[in-house]
Amino acid sequence: MNPFAVTNVAPLETGTFGESKRIRSNFLYRVIEVGHPHFLRFIYDGWWFRQKVEIDGILVSRRISWLSIQRKVKFELPPSVDTLGRTGRIEIDFTRGLMIRRFRLWIGDELVYDEIN
């Protein structure tokens, strides 16, 4: 084994990256203000065996999660936010105790929010 070889495993840094900012967070809950490419308020709520995604108060995704929490969620942006018909998605990595380890939000193909705890 070469001690000078580049490793494929790099430790994750803690922080929030991107132009968006977290307004509120809790266990399985995030409120994020996105400023680019559109200004919008994004809410992820994973409480009580359900997962909801809201954009500016409009429900864009909902799922009952009795057995497992969906780690990847795709949704359509409402026409009031995006007239181009783009989709959005989130990816969530959890710790063993279901705490959010990493939370990423995409609008179209652009990563607009990346939180690492």
KERONU-498026 format. One record per residue (C-alpha): chain; x, y, z; residue number from 1. Coordinates in nm, 4 decimals. Each point is the difference from the previous one (the first is absolute). Layout:
N
  chain        c1        c2        c3    n
      A         X         Y         Z  NUM
...
This chain:
117
  chain        c1        c2        c3    n
      A    0.0000    0.0000    0.0000    1
      A    0.1348    0.3390   -0.1027    2
      A   -0.0257    0.2565    0.2840    3
      A    0.0189    0.2836   -0.2549    4
      A   -0.2850   -0.1263   -0.2190    5
      A   -0.3080    0.2206   -0.0379    6
      A   -0.2930   -0.1302    0.2004    7
      A   -0.3499   -0.0370   -0.1430    8
      A   -0.1525    0.0561    0.3417    9
      A    0.0117    0.3616    0.1154   10
      A   -0.1620    0.1201    0.3204   11
      A   -0.3061    0.2179   -0.0500   12
      A    0.0312    0.3574    0.1179   13
      A   -0.2742    0.1461    0.2136   14
      A   -0.1893    0.2996   -0.1338   15
      A   -0.2483    0.1348   -0.2469   16
      A    0.1093    0.0679   -0.3526   17
      A   -0.1650    0.2003   -0.2769   18
      A   -0.1866    0.3291   -0.0260   19
      A   -0.3087   -0.1310    0.1800   20
      A   -0.0356    0.0192    0.3759   21
      A   -0.1591   -0.2145    0.2655   22
      A   -0.2672    0.1912    0.1887   23
      A   -0.1040   -0.2764    0.2380   24
      A    0.0987   -0.3580    0.0628   25
      A   -0.1045   -0.2757    0.2319   26
      A   -0.0136   -0.3779    0.0035   27
      A   -0.1256   -0.0955   -0.3507   28
      A   -0.0977    0.3603   -0.0742   29
      A    0.1598    0.2760   -0.2096   30
      A   -0.1070    0.3474   -0.1114   31
      A    0.2302    0.1392   -0.2686   32
      A   -0.0092    0.3292   -0.1875   33
      A    0.1281   -0.0393   -0.3533   34
      A    0.1178    0.3153   -0.1752   35
      A    0.1205   -0.1445   -0.3303   36
      A   -0.1190   -0.0935   -0.2643   37
      A   -0.3353    0.1086    0.1507   38
      A   -0.0823    0.1502    0.3358   39
      A   -0.2120   -0.2511    0.1876   40
      A   -0.0629   -0.1459    0.3441   41
      A    0.0547   -0.3757    0.0145   42
      A   -0.1337   -0.2159    0.2856   43
      A    0.0829   -0.3666    0.0590   44
      A   -0.2032   -0.1683    0.2746   45
      A    0.0610   -0.3654    0.0844   46
      A   -0.1957   -0.0211    0.3269   47
      A   -0.2692   -0.2532    0.0950   48
      A    0.0715   -0.2676   -0.2619   49
      A   -0.0486    0.2330   -0.2933   50
      A    0.2274    0.2017   -0.2217   51
      A   -0.1205    0.3311   -0.1406   52
      A    0.1721    0.2517   -0.2233   53
      A   -0.1490    0.3472   -0.0348   54
      A    0.1138    0.2904   -0.2153   55
      A   -0.1424    0.3402    0.0888   56
      A   -0.2861   -0.1717    0.1842   57
      A   -0.0865   -0.2294   -0.2912   58
      A    0.0199   -0.3743    0.0666   59
      A    0.2174   -0.1528   -0.2765   60
      A    0.0733   -0.3445    0.1467   61
      A   -0.1535   -0.2202    0.2669   62
      A    0.0654   -0.3581    0.1042   63
      A   -0.0961   -0.2178    0.2946   64
      A    0.3157   -0.1645    0.1329   65
      A   -0.1100   -0.2715    0.2435   66
      A    0.2933   -0.2335   -0.0609   67
      A    0.2777    0.2155   -0.1428   68
      A    0.0730    0.3632   -0.0677   69
      A    0.0588    0.0838   -0.3629   70
      A    0.3537    0.1318   -0.0416   71
      A   -0.0567    0.1402   -0.3492   72
      A   -0.3058    0.2091   -0.0783   73
      A   -0.0831    0.1474   -0.3417   74
      A   -0.2659    0.2659   -0.0480   75
      A   -0.1394    0.2413   -0.2571   76
      A    0.0512    0.3701    0.0630   77
      A   -0.3310    0.1876    0.0117   78
      A   -0.0707    0.2258   -0.3013   79
      A   -0.0110    0.3038    0.2313   80
      A    0.3703   -0.0576    0.0729   81
      A    0.1345   -0.1355   -0.3279   82
      A   -0.1611    0.0511   -0.3390   83
      A    0.2550   -0.2284   -0.1699   84
      A   -0.1509   -0.3182    0.1477   85
      A    0.3170   -0.1093    0.1747   86
      A    0.0093   -0.2641    0.2680   87
      A    0.1704    0.0040    0.3346   88
      A    0.1401   -0.2693    0.2221   89
      A    0.1449   -0.0541    0.3423   90
      A    0.2426   -0.2607    0.1265   91
      A    0.0319   -0.0738    0.3692   92
      A    0.2629   -0.2067    0.1801   93
      A   -0.0887   -0.1077    0.3524   94
      A    0.1956   -0.1109    0.3053   95
      A   -0.1006   -0.3131    0.1900   96
      A   -0.2404    0.1995    0.2190   97
      A   -0.1744    0.1528   -0.3037   98
      A    0.1698    0.3346    0.0482   99
      A    0.0700    0.1734   -0.3296  100
      A    0.3691   -0.0366   -0.0838  101
      A   -0.0165    0.1660   -0.3427  102
      A   -0.2818    0.1848   -0.1738  103
      A    0.0255    0.1069   -0.3646  104
      A   -0.2520    0.1911   -0.2102  105
      A    0.0052    0.0318   -0.3793  106
      A   -0.2048    0.2292   -0.2240  107
      A    0.0252   -0.1449   -0.3480  108
      A    0.3606   -0.1191   -0.0304  109
      A    0.1364    0.2668    0.2340  110
      A    0.0945   -0.0829    0.3591  111
      A   -0.1388    0.2971    0.1952  112
      A    0.0451   -0.1225    0.3591  113
      A    0.2424   -0.2454    0.1590  114
      A   -0.0014   -0.0474    0.3772  115
      A    0.2414   -0.2310    0.1784  116
      A   -0.0322   -0.0656    0.3733  117
